[in-house]
Amino acid sequence: MGTILSGSGVGGLVIAPVLRVLIDRYGVQWALRILGIWNFTVGVPVCLVARHRYKRGTATRNGKTRLNMNLAKRGTFLYQVSWSIILTAPVS
């Protein structure tokens, strides 16, 4: 969770000035195109390298889910999840 939250924080910190420079130099349309191309060029290799842990259709084993529900019901887990949602949710 810490890695995910720090990544979203650093991404938000970096993308704002980069987007401002792109808009100033190229305009809104080209700035968004450049960001789209960047996301595509970074996302495709990541998708190709990422491994699947389980084969499709094997979410359960012997009728039991792979998610430990006792862990998911713990207060610390619920606290972390709720704060993650609050911290990463967009503010309108």
Contact map, one row per residue, 1 for C-alpha under 8 A:
11111000000000000000000000000000000000000000000000000000000000000000000000000000000100000000
11111100000000000000000000000000000000000000000000000000000000000000000000000000000000000000
11111110000000000000000000000000000000000000000000000000000000000000000000000000000000000000
11111111000000000000000000000000000000000000000000000000000000000000000000000000000000000000
11111111100000000000000000000000000000000000000000000000000000000000000000000000000100010000
01111111110000000000000000000000000000000000000000000000000000000000000000000000000000000000
00111111111000000000000000000000000000000000000000000000000000000000000000000000000000000000
00011111111100000000000000000000000000000000000000000000000000000000000000000000000000010000
00001111111110000000000000000000000000000000000000000000000000000000000000000000000000000000
00000111111111000000000000000000000000000000000000000000000000000000000000000000000000000000
00000011111111100000000000000000000000000000000000000000000000000000000000000000000000000000
00000001111111110000000000000000000000000000000000000000000000000000000000000000000000000000
00000000111111111000000000000000000000000000000000000000000000000000000000000000000000000000
00000000011111111100000000000000000000000000000000000000000000000000000000000000000000000000
00000000001111111110000000000000000000000000000000000000000000000000000000000000000000000000
00000000000111111111000000000000000000000000000000000000000000000000000000000000000000000000
00000000000011111111100000000000000000000000000000000000000000000000000000000000000000000000
00000000000001111111110000000000000000000000000000000000000000000000000000000000000000000000
00000000000000111111111000000010000000000000000000000000000000000000000000000000000000000000
00000000000000011111111100000000000000000000000000000000000000000000000000000000000000000000
00000000000000001111111110000000000000000000000000000000000000000000000000000000000000000000
00000000000000000111111111110110000000000000000000000000000000000000000000000000000000000000
00000000000000000011111111110110000000000000000000000000000000000000000000000000000000000000
00000000000000000001111111100000000000000000000000000000000000000000000000000000000000000000
00000000000000000000111111100000000000000000000000000000000000000000000000000000000000000000
00000000000000000000011111111110000000000000000000000000000000000000000000000000000000000000
00000000000000000000011111111110000000000000000000000000000000000000000000000000000000000000
00000000000000000000011001111111000000000000000000000000000000000000000000000000000000000000
00000000000000000000000001111111100000000000000000000000000000000000000000000000000000000000
00000000000000000000011001111111110000000000000000000000000000000000000000000000000000000000
00000000000000000010011001111111111000000000000000000000000000000000000000000000000000000000
00000000000000000000000000011111111100000000000000000000000000000000000000000000000000000000
00000000000000000000000000001111111110000000000000000000000000000000000000000000000000000000
00000000000000000000000000000111111111000000000000000000000000000000000000000000000000000000
00000000000000000000000000000011111111100000000000000000000000000000000000000000000000000000
00000000000000000000000000000001111111110000000000000000000000000000000000000000000000000000
00000000000000000000000000000000111111111000000000000000000000000000000000000000000000000000
00000000000000000000000000000000011111111100000000000000000000000000000000000000000000000000
00000000000000000000000000000000001111111110000000000000000000000000000000000000000000000000
00000000000000000000000000000000000111111111000000000000000000000000000000000000000000000000
00000000000000000000000000000000000011111111100000000000000000000000000000000000000000000000
00000000000000000000000000000000000001111111110000000000000000000000000000000000000000000000
00000000000000000000000000000000000000111111111000000000000000000000000000000000000000000000
00000000000000000000000000000000000000011111111100000000000000000000000000000000000000000000
00000000000000000000000000000000000000001111111110000000000000000000000000000000000000000000
00000000000000000000000000000000000000000111111111000000000000000000000000000000000000000000
00000000000000000000000000000000000000000011111111000000000000000000000000000000000000000000
00000000000000000000000000000000000000000001111111000000000000000000000000000000000000000000
00000000000000000000000000000000000000000000111111100000000000000000000000000000000000000000
00000000000000000000000000000000000000000000011111110000000000000000000000000000000000000000
00000000000000000000000000000000000000000000000011111000000000000000000000000000000000000000
00000000000000000000000000000000000000000000000001111110000000000000000000000000000000000000
00000000000000000000000000000000000000000000000000111110000000000000000000000000000000000000
00000000000000000000000000000000000000000000000000011111011000000000000000000000000000000000
00000000000000000000000000000000000000000000000000011111110000000000000000000000000000000000
00000000000000000000000000000000000000000000000000000111111000000000000000000000000000000000
00000000000000000000000000000000000000000000000000000011111000000000000000000000000000000000
00000000000000000000000000000000000000000000000000000111111110000000000000000000000000000000
00000000000000000000000000000000000000000000000000000101111110001100000000000000000000000000
00000000000000000000000000000000000000000000000000000000011111111100000000000000000000000000
00000000000000000000000000000000000000000000000000000000011111111100000000000000000000000000
00000000000000000000000000000000000000000000000000000000000111110000000000000000000000000000
00000000000000000000000000000000000000000000000000000000000111111000000000000000000000000000
00000000000000000000000000000000000000000000000000000000000111111100000000000000000000000000
00000000000000000000000000000000000000000000000000000000001110111111000000000000000000000000
00000000000000000000000000000000000000000000000000000000001110011111000000000000000000000000
00000000000000000000000000000000000000000000000000000000000000001111100000000000000000000000
00000000000000000000000000000000000000000000000000000000000000001111111100000000000000000000
00000000000000000000000000000000000000000000000000000000000000000011111110000000000000000000
00000000000000000000000000000000000000000000000000000000000000000001111111000000000000000000
00000000000000000000000000000000000000000000000000000000000000000001111111001000000000000000
00000000000000000000000000000000000000000000000000000000000000000001111111001100000000000000
00000000000000000000000000000000000000000000000000000000000000000000111111101100000000000000
00000000000000000000000000000000000000000000000000000000000000000000011111111100000000000000
00000000000000000000000000000000000000000000000000000000000000000000000011111110000000000000
00000000000000000000000000000000000000000000000000000000000000000000000001111111000000000000
00000000000000000000000000000000000000000000000000000000000000000000001111111111100000000000
00000000000000000000000000000000000000000000000000000000000000000000000111111111110000000000
00000000000000000000000000000000000000000000000000000000000000000000000000111111111000000000
00000000000000000000000000000000000000000000000000000000000000000000000000011111111100000000
00000000000000000000000000000000000000000000000000000000000000000000000000001111111110000000
00000000000000000000000000000000000000000000000000000000000000000000000000000111111111000000
00000000000000000000000000000000000000000000000000000000000000000000000000000011111111100000
10001000000000000000000000000000000000000000000000000000000000000000000000000001111111110000
00000000000000000000000000000000000000000000000000000000000000000000000000000000111111111000
00000000000000000000000000000000000000000000000000000000000000000000000000000000011111111000
00000000000000000000000000000000000000000000000000000000000000000000000000000000001111111000
00001001000000000000000000000000000000000000000000000000000000000000000000000000000111111100
00000000000000000000000000000000000000000000000000000000000000000000000000000000000011111110
00000000000000000000000000000000000000000000000000000000000000000000000000000000000000011111
00000000000000000000000000000000000000000000000000000000000000000000000000000000000000001111
00000000000000000000000000000000000000000000000000000000000000000000000000000000000000000111
